[in-house]
Amino acid sequence: MIKSKHDSYLINNTFEPDEAKELLTQLINEKLVFVKERIFTLEEKFGITSPGLNKRLAELNNAINEVNAFLDGIDEEEMDIIVRCPIHMEAVPSKMSKKTTST
């Protein structure tokens, strides 16, 4: 039987504040690049905009600001940072699926 859900961790470790900041900033920046590329592709190839992707872009920019604000307030001599980035995947019916279910 194929599993319909999977959980794991991308990150599950303790870091010094500057290491945590570098790691999380890089991860969020990579996600920003990914979303920007998707937005560009939709606009260039199909002439459409995606309010959902634009909203996600704003959320990610906000996330970087929040991460930086949090970590900038940490005493590096006294504190370490535990970072946990869970990955939760769930198989759901595709919006593009041509299969229909009968009851």
C-alpha positions as CSV (number, residue, x, y, z in Angstrom):
1,M,0.0,0.0,0.0
2,I,1.3,3.5,-0.9
3,K,1.6,5.9,2.0
4,S,-0.5,9.0,1.7
5,K,1.5,11.0,4.3
6,H,5.1,11.4,5.2
7,D,6.8,13.5,8.0
8,S,10.5,14.2,8.4
9,Y,12.8,17.0,9.3
10,L,14.8,19.2,7.0
11,I,16.6,20.7,10.0
12,N,16.6,19.4,13.6
13,N,19.7,20.7,15.4
14,T,21.2,23.3,17.8
15,F,23.2,26.2,16.4
16,E,25.0,29.3,17.5
17,P,22.8,32.3,16.7
18,D,25.0,33.5,13.8
19,E,24.9,30.0,12.3
20,A,21.1,29.8,12.7
21,K,20.7,33.2,11.0
22,E,22.9,32.2,8.1
23,L,21.2,28.9,7.6
24,L,17.6,30.2,7.8
25,T,18.4,33.3,5.7
26,Q,19.8,31.1,3.0
27,L,16.9,28.7,3.1
28,I,14.3,31.5,2.9
29,N,16.2,33.3,0.2
30,E,16.2,30.1,-1.9
31,K,12.5,29.8,-1.5
32,L,12.1,33.5,-2.5
33,V,14.1,32.8,-5.7
34,F,11.9,29.8,-6.4
35,V,8.6,31.8,-5.9
36,K,10.0,34.7,-8.0
37,E,10.8,32.3,-10.8
38,R,7.3,30.9,-10.7
39,I,5.8,34.3,-10.8
40,F,8.0,35.3,-13.7
41,T,7.2,32.1,-15.6
42,L,3.5,32.6,-15.2
43,E,3.6,36.2,-16.3
44,E,6.0,35.6,-19.3
45,K,4.6,32.4,-20.6
46,F,0.9,32.7,-19.8
47,G,0.4,36.4,-19.2
48,I,-1.2,35.7,-15.8
49,T,-0.5,36.8,-12.3
50,S,-0.9,34.7,-9.2
51,P,-2.2,36.5,-6.1
52,G,-1.3,33.4,-4.1
53,L,2.3,33.5,-5.2
54,N,2.5,37.2,-4.6
55,K,1.1,36.7,-1.1
56,R,3.6,34.0,-0.5
57,L,6.4,36.3,-1.6
58,A,5.3,38.9,1.0
59,E,5.1,36.2,3.7
60,L,8.6,35.0,3.0
61,N,10.0,38.6,3.1
62,N,8.3,39.0,6.4
63,A,9.7,35.7,7.6
64,I,13.3,36.9,6.9
65,N,12.6,40.1,8.8
66,E,11.1,38.2,11.8
67,V,14.0,35.7,11.8
68,N,16.6,38.5,11.8
69,A,14.7,40.4,14.5
70,F,14.5,37.4,16.7
71,L,18.1,36.3,16.3
72,D,19.5,39.9,16.5
73,G,18.0,40.0,20.0
74,I,19.8,36.9,21.2
75,D,22.9,37.1,23.4
76,E,25.4,35.0,21.4
77,E,27.6,34.5,24.4
78,E,24.7,33.0,26.5
79,M,22.3,31.3,24.1
80,D,22.2,28.7,21.4
81,I,19.3,28.2,19.0
82,I,17.4,25.0,18.4
83,V,16.0,25.0,14.8
84,R,13.4,22.4,13.8
85,C,12.1,22.6,10.3
86,P,9.6,19.8,9.9
87,I,8.5,18.6,6.5
88,H,4.9,17.3,6.3
89,M,3.8,15.9,2.9
90,E,0.3,14.6,2.1
91,A,-0.9,13.1,-1.1
92,V,-4.2,14.8,-2.2
93,P,-6.2,14.7,-5.4
94,S,-4.7,16.9,-8.1
95,K,-6.6,19.9,-9.3
96,M,-5.6,18.9,-12.8
97,S,-6.7,15.3,-12.4
98,K,-9.0,14.0,-15.1
99,K,-10.0,11.0,-13.0
100,T,-13.3,11.3,-11.3
101,T,-14.6,9.3,-8.4
102,S,-17.9,7.6,-8.5
103,T,-20.1,6.8,-5.6
